[in-house]
């Protein structure tokens, strides 16, 4: 048992190091990439979650604070927690630019028990994080623990089609070494229900991006970048990746298949 626990801890440390490395070197690019602040996506997120003025929100794996800053305009208080100090620094800058006073930032590992008491927040959200997590189900259980009764939990992430998920994960791991694996919508909905959430509602949002801009924001090795370019060139005619690759002004564009799923804690 002891050896297995050590190995598991080593896996966590190695993966966390990969996340911190990836998002430290690309924190500014990530925040500036307009697609991550896509207005339609933010409006859909708010429409689905229906934030109220007295809500207290926890943003799990908050990154550069895009979601936190959006919710802060409509709720009482937001707390953002993320593993990577460089991302939190970008988040603080975004908060200052938007002149928001009701956000607190915390550096922390969301794969461990969250450093908050039971039922601390009326809404717990996370965006684009589950595919980076070794144990998303475990993190969701912690999100449920810190959410108050009758509160809401919102998860936003990529959800490839079941017959495309393996190819999707292969190309994403080339692009981003911290990518673990995307869940299908059915898998994501199942773990939400297993966590005891009810009144589940789902929205879909296909996020269009340009290939070279996303490569610049994630900085894969030259060799891996070339492999990715080849896979997307092939995808223009074969649709292997399920990302609807297409040419626009002679540049390759594609869609991230994103789902937003919200449930209520009883």
C-alpha positions in Angstrom: 0.0 0.0 0.0 2.8 2.4 0.9 4.6 2.0 -2.4 1.4 2.6 -4.3 0.7 5.8 -2.4 4.2 7.1 -3.0 3.8 6.3 -6.7 0.5 8.1 -6.8 2.0 11.1 -5.0 4.9 11.2 -7.5 2.4 11.1 -10.3 0.6 14.1 -8.8 3.8 16.1 -8.3 5.0 15.3 -11.8 1.7 16.3 -13.3 1.5 19.5 -11.2 5.0 20.4 -12.4 3.8 19.9 -16.0 0.8 22.2 -15.4 2.9 24.9 -13.7 5.5 24.8 -16.5 2.9 24.9 -19.3 0.9 27.8 -17.8 3.7 29.8 -16.4 5.4 30.2 -19.8 2.1 30.8 -21.5 0.1 32.8 -18.9 0.2 36.1 -20.8 -0.5 34.5 -24.2 -3.4 32.5 -22.7 -5.1 35.5 -21.3 -4.6 37.6 -24.4 -6.0 34.8 -26.7 -9.3 36.4 -27.6 -11.1 33.0 -27.9 -10.7 32.3 -24.2 -12.7 35.5 -23.5 -15.3 34.7 -26.3 -18.3 36.9 -25.5 -20.9 34.5 -26.7 -19.4 31.8 -24.5 -19.5 34.1 -21.5 -23.1 35.1 -22.1 -24.1 31.5 -22.5 -22.3 30.7 -19.2 -24.3 33.4 -17.4 -27.6 32.5 -19.0 -27.2 28.9 -17.8 -25.9 29.5 -14.3 -28.2 32.5 -13.5 -26.0 34.2 -10.9 -27.8 36.3 -8.2 -26.6 39.4 -6.4 -26.2 37.5 -3.1 -24.3 34.6 -4.6 -20.8 33.7 -3.3 -18.8 32.0 -6.1 -15.8 29.7 -6.1 -13.9 29.5 -9.4 -11.9 26.2 -9.3 -8.7 26.3 -11.4 -9.5 29.9 -12.2 -6.5 30.4 -14.5 -6.2 34.1 -15.5 -9.5 35.0 -13.9 -11.7 35.4 -17.0 -14.6 33.6 -15.4 -14.0 35.0 -12.0 -14.1 38.6 -13.3 -17.2 37.9 -15.3 -19.1 36.5 -12.3 -17.8 39.3 -10.0 -19.9 41.8 -12.0 -23.1 40.1 -10.9 -22.6 38.5 -7.5 -21.6 39.4 -3.9 -18.1 37.8 -3.9 -15.9 35.5 -6.0 -12.9 33.4 -4.8 -10.5 32.1 -7.5 -8.1 29.3 -6.8 -5.4 28.1 -9.1 -2.1 26.1 -8.9 0.0 28.4 -11.1 1.2 31.7 -9.5 1.8 33.2 -12.9 -1.9 32.7 -13.8 -3.0 34.3 -10.5 -0.8 37.3 -11.3 -2.6 37.7 -14.6 -5.9 37.3 -12.8 -5.0 40.1 -10.4 -4.1 42.3 -13.3 -7.4 41.6 -15.0 -9.2 42.4 -11.8 -7.4 45.7 -11.4 -8.1 46.7 -15.0 -11.8 46.0 -14.5 -11.8 47.8 -11.1 -13.5 44.9 -9.3 -13.2 44.9 -5.5 -15.1 41.7 -4.7 -12.6 39.0 -5.7 -10.1 37.0 -3.6 -7.3 34.9 -5.1 -5.7 31.9 -3.7 -2.8 29.7 -4.9 -3.7 26.1 -4.3 -3.8 22.6 -5.7 -7.4 21.8 -6.6 -6.6 18.1 -6.9 -6.2 18.0 -3.1 -9.0 18.7 -0.7 -10.1 22.3 -1.3 -9.1 24.6 1.6 -12.6 25.7 2.4 -15.3 24.6 4.8 -18.3 22.6 3.8 -21.1 24.6 2.2 -19.0 27.7 1.9 -20.3 28.9 -1.5 -23.6 29.2 -3.2 -22.1 28.5 -6.6 -19.0 26.5 -7.6 -17.7 26.7 -11.1 -14.8 25.5 -13.2 -14.0 26.2 -16.9 -11.6 24.2 -19.1 -10.0 22.4 -16.2 -11.3 18.9 -16.1 -9.2 17.7 -19.1 -6.1 18.7 -17.1 -7.1 16.7 -14.0 -5.9 13.2 -13.2 -9.1 12.6 -11.1 -11.9 14.9 -12.2 -14.5 12.9 -10.4 -12.6 13.5 -7.1 -12.4 17.2 -7.8 -16.1 17.4 -8.5 -16.8 15.7 -5.2 -14.8 18.4 -3.5 -16.7 21.1 -5.4 -19.9 19.5 -4.2 -18.7 19.4 -0.6 -17.9 23.2 -0.5 -21.2 24.0 -2.2 -24.2 25.0 -0.1 -27.4 23.1 -0.1 -29.6 24.3 -3.1 -26.4 25.8 -4.6 -25.2 25.3 -8.1 -22.2 23.6 -9.6 -21.2 24.5 -13.2 -18.6 22.7 -15.2 -17.5 23.9 -18.6 -15.1 21.8 -20.7 -14.4 20.2 -24.0 -16.6 17.1 -24.7 -15.5 15.4 -27.9 -17.8 12.8 -29.6 -17.2 9.3 -28.3 -15.9 8.1 -31.7 -13.5 11.0 -31.9 -12.3 11.3 -28.3 -9.1 9.2 -28.7 -7.9 11.2 -31.7 -8.8 14.4 -30.0 -6.8 13.5 -26.9 -3.8 12.5 -29.0 -3.5 15.8 -30.8 -4.2 17.8 -27.6 -1.4 16.0 -25.7 1.0 17.0 -28.5 -0.1 20.6 -28.1 -0.2 20.7 -24.3 1.8 18.3 -22.2 -0.6 19.0 -19.2 -3.6 17.6 -21.1 -4.8 14.3 -19.4 -7.9 13.4 -21.3 -11.3 14.9 -22.3 -14.5 13.4 -21.1 -17.4 12.8 -23.4 -20.6 14.6 -22.6 -22.2 11.4 -21.3 -19.2 10.8 -19.0 -19.3 14.3 -17.7 -23.1 14.1 -17.1 -22.7 10.7 -15.4 -20.2 12.0 -12.8 -22.3 15.0 -12.1 -25.3 12.7 -11.4 -23.0 10.4 -9.3 -22.1 13.4 -7.2 -25.7 13.7 -6.3 -26.5 16.8 -8.5 -30.0 17.2 -9.8 -31.9 19.6 -12.2 -29.1 19.2 -14.7 -29.1 21.6 -17.6 -26.7 21.5 -20.6 -25.7 24.0 -23.3 -23.3 23.4 -26.2 -20.8 26.0 -27.4 -18.5 25.3 -30.4 -15.5 27.7 -29.9 -13.8 28.6 -33.2 -10.0 29.1 -33.0 -7.2 29.6 -35.6 -4.6 26.9 -35.4 -1.4 29.1 -35.4 -2.8 31.4 -32.6 -3.5 28.4 -30.4 -0.1 26.9 -31.0 1.5 30.2 -30.1 -0.5 30.3 -26.9 0.5 26.8 -25.9 4.1 26.6 -27.2 4.6 22.9 -28.1 8.0 21.8 -29.3 8.8 22.5 -33.0 8.5 18.8 -33.8 5.2 18.4 -32.0 3.9 21.6 -33.7 4.7 20.2 -37.1 2.9 16.9 -36.2 -0.1 18.9 -35.1 -0.1 21.0 -38.4 0.0 17.8 -40.4 -2.9 16.2 -38.4 -5.0 19.3 -39.0 -4.2 19.4 -42.7 -5.3 15.8 -43.0 -8.4 16.7 -40.9 -9.5 19.2 -43.5 -10.7 16.4 -45.7 -10.9 13.4 -43.3 -12.6 14.8 -40.1 -10.6 12.5 -37.9 -10.5 14.9 -34.9 -14.2 15.8 -34.7 -13.2 19.5 -34.6 -14.6 20.6 -38.0 -11.3 21.8 -39.4 -11.7 24.3 -42.2 -9.8 26.9 -44.1 -10.5 30.6 -43.7 -8.4 33.1 -45.6 -5.9 30.3 -46.2 -5.5 29.6 -42.5 -6.6 26.5 -40.7 -9.4 27.1 -38.2 -11.2 24.5 -36.1 -13.8 24.3 -33.3 -13.3 23.1 -29.7 -16.5 21.1 -28.8 -17.5 22.6 -25.5 -20.3 21.7 -23.2 -21.6 23.7 -20.2 -23.4 21.6 -17.6 -25.0 22.9 -14.4 -26.6 21.0 -11.6 -28.1 21.7 -8.2 -27.0 20.3 -4.9 -29.9 19.0 -2.8 
